[in-house]
Structure formats: C-alpha cells, structure tokens
Amino acid sequence: MEADRWFERHLAGLCPAAPEVAPPLRGAWSSEIDGVPTHPGGKLTLATYASALGLPAVCVPVMRSPAGLPVGVQLNGRRGSERTLLALARVLEQALGGWLDPDESPRAAREESRQAARRI
C-alpha cells in the first residue's frame, strides 16, 4: 500500500483536522469552502482517511480562530505506532499551549495562541 511505503520514510504525517474551524455550538457547517459547494461527508475526508486505511491518528488543538473557535491538526502514523504518535501529539500540544478551555474568553485564547506560536 502506498501509505505504508510513505511511512517507511516518515515518522508521522501532519494535516488539518478539518477543512474549516469548528462551527459554533448548535451551528451549521459552511455550505461552501473556497467557493466549492460542500456535500454530506465531504468535510470529513481529512479526518477519516487514516481510519479507512487502518492507520492510527490523533487530533491536537493548536490554536483558536479569530472568532475564538478551536483549530486542530491531525497526526497520522504507520500501523502499530500508536505510542509514538501519542508522544508526538503530547509534545505538539504542550508546545502550542496545551488544552484550549472552551470557557476561556476568545481574546485571551488568541493571545495565548500567538505566544505559543512564537515559542515554536
């Protein structure tokens, strides 16, 4: 499988967790992204391909959008690399400020995200 060959040369893959930030609670996803209409399941392709291929994956919160919504990345690894992948996720999360409290004010969260990005 092509993914197996790719992971022979790379420790992990990094990609967006989703093509847009999370919608507000009880909100709706966008009807289009970058001018392209969305369709059911289409937004989940970034988050589901690892599962479809049987690869371990973990999502990590890395910052907030200007509106204060969480933005995450997904780490993917080779089969059987769950411990390595979780260790990488922990390092990434700690480097970028750690858990994003949903009750924290968006302004404070934006400042914390900026400071975390400068540390990298």
N, C-alpha and C positions, 0 to 999 in steps of 0.2 A: 504494500500500500504506500502511496506517495507520502502520506503523513508520517509513517514510520521512518522512511528514508530521511525526511526533513529533520525529524527529532534525533537521528543519529548524529547530526552535525550541530544541533542547537539544544541547549538545556531546557528552554521554555519558549513559548510564544506569547506575545502580548498584543491585545487588540481591544477596541472599545467593547464594553459590556452590552451596549445597545447603540443604535444609530442616533439617539437623541436622549436628552436628560429625562428623568422620571417625570411622569405627569403629576400634577397636584393630586393630593388625596381626593378621591371621588371625581377626578378629572378624566379627560379623554386624551388618547394619543392623537398626534397630528394626523391630518388626512393626507398630508404630503410631506416629503423630506427632500430638500434641494430641488423642488419643482417636480418631483416624481411622485405620482399617487401611491399610497401605501395600500396593502391588502392584508387580509387576515393571515397571521403567521409570518408575514414578511419581515416584521420588525424583530422577530426572534432568531433570525438566521445566524447572527453573530453569537448568540448565547446558546444555540442548540447544536451547531455543527460538531463541537467536541463530543457531546453526548452521542450523537448519531454515529460518530466514528469510534466510540468506545474509549475516548481519551479523557483523562482527568482534567478538570477545570475548576477554577475558583475565581469569584469576582471580589474585587477590592475597592472600597470607596477611596477616591483620591482627591476630590475637591468638590466644591459646590459651583453651580452655575451662577451667573449674575443675579438670577431670581432666587437664589438660595436653595435650589434643588440639587440632590446628590448626583455626582457624575462618577462612574466607576470604570475600571478596566477589568479585563478578563485575562488571567494567566492560564495557559494550556501546557500540558506536559506529555511526555511519552507514557505509554502504558506502564503501570507499576511505579510511577514516580510521584505518587501522592504525597509522600513525606517531604520530598524535595520541593514540590510545588507549594505546599503549605508553608514551608520555611521561607521560600521566596515571597509569598504573599504577606507573611508577617513582617519581613524586612521592608517591603514596599509600603505597607500600611503605616508602620512606625515612622518611616522617612517622610511620609506625607501628612503626618499629623494624627494618625490613628482614627478611631471611631468618630463618625460625624453624628453628634447628638441631634435628633430631629427637633428637639425643643429649643435648640440654640438659635439665637437670632441670625438671620441671613447675613447681616453686616459683619457680625463677629466671625461668622463662618468664612466669609470671603477673605477677611484679613488673615485668619489662620491659614487658609489655603494658600494665599500669596506668600506668607512667611515660610510655609512648608516647601513650596516650590523653589524658593531661593536657597534652601538648605541642600537641595539635590545637586 
